[in-house]
Amino acid sequence: MIVSIIECLDTKTGETKELLRLEGRFEAPFFRGAEEMFYNGGGAIYRHNLTTGVTERIDTGFCTRCNNDHVLSPDGEYLAVSHDAEEDYCSRIYILPLDGSAPPRQITPLPFSYLHGWSPDGSTLVYCASRAGEFDVYAISAEGGEERRLTFAPGLDDGPEYAPNGKRIYFCSVRSGHMDCYAMDPNGGNVCRLTDNGRNNWFPHISPDNSTVAYVSYDGQEVAPGDHPADKWVELRLMNADGSCDRTALRLFGGQGTLNVNSWMPDSRHLAFVRYEITPDDVP
């Protein structure tokens, strides 16, 4: 049996607090305000009220195969999801009202497209997409239309998200030989490498006050640069927004699902993540 434990890290003290314990595999918590936490599991998106303890499944219409790449609009009224379409089971991006009052609206017609960020002004989505066999970072209007390629280095570029001030996009890339964290301008220029620790570092998430980046880190000898597997011992690491003061916050059993989306709370001090417990018979 797999148990998913959603916890909260106090990045100032290093203390952790359990928020929710669930049987099965659940992933990628994120917040709307201080009370509402969202996460995915089994193709669905759930909302959990941290005050009342009530959990409900979000009405996502025909998007019933949502993966762990999902974000809220800056105003908190819309949910953008990556859904494996019924016709080919390939991920595309859709936007829907959080209250379920309208059906999902498809944004990216092409597979594979994995959502990661929504610009602070609400105008643009950024995502990882495979085009002609190459995974790069792309941007597209939240209304749909023509996509713009932002990265051109050979190999996987993934996990893009905007800084809360909109001035930079954080992402990860294998261009160094390891998976490392980078930042670039919204037009793809002025690329800066942030990590260089010999590990494979995934999905940099910038805090709401633009000060601190959290990411998941694998042993560079155990996991290949382009792999982001589940059920591994990983580190949850923190660094300043410019890559300085890179340090380990804690070590946990997780990986895929632990920190796929921006899981910072609004106070920029507390960070949610998922650790997993599995019985010996379930260990790969």
Phi, psi and omega in degrees: 000139176260132175242129178258124179246111176273121183238167179236128178260128169275106187289350177273319184258340184084000180283149177239152179224133178284128179260324186199139177235125188227138172281130184109178183261115177235153194216164160053065177288147172209170193234150163239105187073194184271349187250331186261120178245136179244153176200168180242159176184134177061030179087355182252161173247134182242151174240131181236126177273116185290340179274312183270340183080007181276134178243138176222151175274132179285138175283104180254019177061227181283354179278080184252008176234053180284136174264195188271020177250097186208148179213159172268152172293157181303329179274359177075011184263341185233151177242129174253133185231158169254116188237135177280105187299146185297326186290331182217001181056036175251141186286130171228167186255138180225151175240138179215152176292140184296335181274002177072018185282352179212155180290160177301145178248122183287134181254313180254117180286338187261142168270166343272136181227124184237112185290143174220334185213153177231127184297149182301332179274001176080003189272335195222142171253145171239146189200164173264133182218146175263119176228123182056037175082004182240128178270121179223174176270133179232158173233150179209150175298145177294349175269354185094189180116210184277134178273155180240127178279131183251337180239148185225003179289144177299147179094180188286127166241132192211169168063038183285140171210149180283145165295151182302335177273358176077002187275338182222158170244126176265141180203176176235153186205150177268009187298341179274350189104333167250167167280120180230163180268141182223167170224150179212166174290160181300340177268004179094357181271174174056053182285134181229127176280134184253330181242146178201065186242010178078002178256176175254112194247123190240147165055072176290129181238119185271138182290158182303334179268011177065021187257326193227140177247132173250145177204164178260137187230130177256153172301126184293342178267338186268327186237134179294152185305322184270005182260142177227066189283161170275169170059052175228155170282122183230169173248139167265118187242156179233151173207164174290164184300335179266007179093353179283163178057046179286123185210160177275129176269317177194163177247138185206165176268112184187233182118243176303125181098340184291316188207050184286332180238173181290112187251017177291141170280163184300339183280356180061014178247325185253141186227128177270152177202169179241128168250158185235146170238132178226148177287156181307325181291340181268352182291128180299000000 
